[in-house]
């Protein structure tokens, strides 16, 4: 009987720990005031297309990026000092808030759609795999696998990330997967698929 009570106590304590670690969207909204200048109040960046939309992104992905900025695993002169003072609960709360927001969808440049769709759905000319294999047919990503949602993401941001993966300027991808993909894409393919993603939903 004592053993059963002890086990139950441990299970209860673990559940409390999980509950405390879970993100609180309301607290995240308050904390996001510092993020709004670049990412928008609801996470739909509109001021500078090089700043990503966070609205509707998988919370696990947001958390990884913030932890990576804080630890210096992902380099960015603007994001590093913003992430530095965040504690684990702040990161959980911000991820809960931004992931709960609805992402706005842009429009793809018409002259880029055909090539962009080909790259996204069938792969690149140099053997790059189709983006849809990991990011899904509608760009929703895969939260469990930590593949981000791309649907409606800014074309300028997507293109920069692909070029940074290709050059090695960004290297916080899982097992170098994105570096390998980007290395096989031409500039024209990157520009086209980035435009295609901007209007994908």
FIKE-603015 format. One record per residue (C-alpha): residue number from 1; chain; x, y, z. Coordinates in nm, 2 decimals, decimal comma, m for minus. Each point is the difference from the previous one (the first is absolute). Layout:
NUM|A|X|Y|Z
...
***
This chain:
1|A|0,00|0,00|0,00
2|A|0,28|0,24|0,09
3|A|0,18|m0,08|m0,32
4|A|m0,32|0,08|m0,20
5|A|m0,04|0,33|0,18
6|A|0,36|0,09|m0,07
7|A|m0,04|m0,08|m0,37
8|A|m0,32|0,20|m0,01
9|A|0,18|0,30|0,16
10|A|0,28|m0,01|m0,26
11|A|m0,25|m0,02|m0,28
12|A|m0,19|0,30|0,14
13|A|0,32|0,20|0,04
14|A|0,10|m0,08|m0,36
15|A|m0,34|0,12|m0,12
16|A|0,04|0,33|0,19
17|A|0,34|0,05|m0,15
18|A|m0,14|m0,06|m0,35
19|A|m0,29|0,24|0,07
20|A|0,25|0,27|0,12
21|A|0,21|m0,05|m0,31
22|A|m0,29|0,02|m0,24
23|A|m0,03|0,33|m0,18
24|A|m0,26|0,26|0,09
25|A|m0,12|0,20|m0,30
26|A|m0,13|0,29|0,21
27|A|0,34|0,04|0,17
28|A|0,17|m0,04|m0,34
29|A|m0,21|0,28|m0,15
30|A|0,12|0,23|0,28
31|A|0,36|m0,11|m0,05
32|A|m0,03|0,04|m0,38
33|A|m0,02|0,38|0,03
34|A|0,38|0,01|m0,06
35|A|m0,04|m0,22|m0,31
36|A|m0,28|0,21|m0,16
37|A|0,22|0,26|m0,15
38|A|0,15|m0,25|m0,24
39|A|m0,24|m0,30|0,00
40|A|m0,33|0,19|0,04
41|A|m0,24|m0,01|0,29
42|A|m0,16|m0,32|m0,12
43|A|0,32|m0,15|m0,16
44|A|m0,08|0,10|m0,36
45|A|0,31|0,21|m0,08
46|A|m0,08|0,27|m0,25
47|A|0,27|0,27|0,05
48|A|0,29|m0,19|m0,15
49|A|m0,04|m0,32|m0,21
50|A|0,33|m0,13|0,13
51|A|m0,16|m0,04|0,35
52|A|m0,19|m0,32|0,02
53|A|m0,37|m0,05|0,07
54|A|m0,03|m0,18|0,34
55|A|m0,38|m0,03|m0,01
56|A|m0,12|m0,35|m0,03
57|A|0,35|m0,15|0,02
58|A|0,04|m0,33|0,19
59|A|0,08|0,08|0,37
60|A|0,28|m0,26|0,01
61|A|0,17|0,17|m0,29
62|A|m0,03|0,34|0,15
63|A|0,14|m0,13|0,33
64|A|0,30|m0,16|m0,18
65|A|0,08|0,32|m0,19
66|A|m0,01|0,22|0,31
67|A|0,22|m0,25|0,20
68|A|0,24|m0,01|m0,30
69|A|0,02|0,38|m0,02
70|A|0,06|0,02|0,38
71|A|0,27|m0,27|m0,01
72|A|0,17|0,14|m0,31
73|A|m0,08|m0,30|m0,21
74|A|m0,19|0,22|m0,24
75|A|0,17|0,33|m0,08
76|A|m0,19|0,33|m0,03
77|A|0,12|0,34|0,13
78|A|m0,36|0,11|0,07
79|A|m0,14|m0,32|0,14
80|A|0,29|m0,10|0,23
81|A|m0,05|0,29|0,24
82|A|m0,38|m0,04|m0,01
83|A|0,02|m0,37|0,09
84|A|0,28|0,04|0,26
85|A|m0,22|0,11|0,30
86|A|m0,28|m0,25|m0,07
87|A|m0,04|m0,28|0,25
88|A|m0,15|m0,34|m0,09
89|A|m0,35|0,10|0,11
90|A|0,02|0,32|m0,21
91|A|0,09|m0,21|m0,30
92|A|m0,29|m0,24|0,07
93|A|m0,24|0,29|0,03
94|A|0,11|0,18|m0,31
95|A|m0,02|m0,33|m0,20
96|A|m0,35|m0,05|0,14
97|A|m0,11|0,35|m0,10
98|A|0,14|0,02|m0,35
99|A|m0,10|m0,35|m0,10
100|A|m0,36|0,08|0,10
101|A|m0,02|0,29|m0,24
102|A|m0,13|m0,02|m0,36
103|A|0,26|0,05|m0,27
104|A|m0,08|0,23|m0,29
105|A|0,07|m0,14|m0,35
106|A|0,17|0,21|m0,26
107|A|0,00|m0,03|m0,38
108|A|0,27|m0,16|m0,22
109|A|0,15|0,19|m0,29
110|A|m0,18|m0,15|m0,30
111|A|0,32|m0,04|m0,21
112|A|0,15|m0,22|0,28
113|A|m0,30|m0,23|0,07
114|A|0,07|m0,28|m0,26
115|A|0,37|m0,05|0,09
116|A|m0,08|0,05|0,37
117|A|m0,27|m0,26|0,00
118|A|0,22|m0,25|m0,19
119|A|0,28|0,04|0,26
120|A|m0,24|m0,02|0,30
121|A|m0,19|m0,30|m0,13
122|A|0,25|m0,19|m0,21
123|A|0,35|0,13|0,10
124|A|0,28|0,20|m0,16
125|A|0,19|m0,06|m0,32
126|A|0,32|m0,11|0,18
127|A|m0,17|m0,27|0,21
128|A|m0,14|0,21|0,29
129|A|m0,29|m0,19|0,15
130|A|m0,35|0,14|m0,01
131|A|m0,08|0,25|0,28
132|A|m0,34|m0,15|0,04
133|A|0,15|m0,33|0,13
134|A|0,08|0,17|0,34
135|A|m0,20|0,32|0,00
136|A|m0,33|m0,16|m0,14
137|A|m0,20|0,06|m0,31
138|A|m0,16|0,32|0,14
139|A|0,32|0,12|0,18
140|A|m0,13|m0,09|0,35
141|A|0,32|m0,16|0,10
142|A|0,02|m0,28|0,26
143|A|0,00|0,11|0,36
144|A|0,10|m0,34|0,14
145|A|0,30|m0,02|m0,22
146|A|0,08|0,37|0,06
147|A|m0,03|0,08|m0,37
148|A|m0,14|0,36|m0,01
149|A|m0,31|0,12|m0,17
150|A|0,08|0,19|m0,32
151|A|m0,35|0,09|m0,11
152|A|m0,02|0,38|m0,06
153|A|0,35|0,07|0,12
154|A|0,18|0,31|m0,14
155|A|0,18|m0,09|m0,33
156|A|0,29|0,23|0,09
157|A|0,05|m0,18|0,34
158|A|m0,03|m0,35|m0,16
159|A|0,25|0,09|m0,27
160|A|0,25|0,14|0,25
161|A|m0,03|m0,31|0,22
162|A|0,06|m0,24|m0,29
163|A|0,30|0,20|m0,11
164|A|0,14|0,01|0,35
165|A|m0,04|m0,38|0,03
166|A|0,18|m0,03|m0,33
167|A|0,29|0,22|0,10
168|A|0,02|m0,14|0,36
169|A|m0,09|0,34|0,16
170|A|m0,29|m0,19|0,16
171|A|0,07|m0,35|0,12
172|A|m0,25|m0,08|0,28
173|A|m0,20|m0,24|m0,22
174|A|m0,05|m0,37|0,11
175|A|0,29|m0,21|m0,13
176|A|0,08|0,25|m0,27
177|A|m0,31|m0,08|m0,19
178|A|m0,08|0,35|m0,12
179|A|0,36|0,07|m0,09
180|A|0,00|m0,31|m0,22
181|A|m0,32|0,10|m0,17
182|A|0,10|0,37|m0,05
183|A|0,34|m0,11|m0,14
184|A|m0,19|m0,15|m0,30
185|A|m0,22|0,30|m0,08
186|A|0,09|0,27|m0,25
187|A|m0,06|0,37|0,08
188|A|m0,29|m0,01|m0,25
189|A|m0,15|m0,30|0,18
190|A|0,04|0,16|0,34
191|A|m0,17|0,32|m0,11
192|A|m0,28|m0,19|m0,17
193|A|m0,08|m0,24|0,28
194|A|0,02|0,28|0,25
195|A|m0,27|0,19|m0,20
196|A|m0,21|m0,31|m0,03
197|A|0,01|m0,06|0,38
198|A|m0,11|0,36|0,06
199|A|m0,34|m0,07|m0,16
200|A|m0,02|m0,37|0,10
201|A|m0,29|m0,10|0,23
***
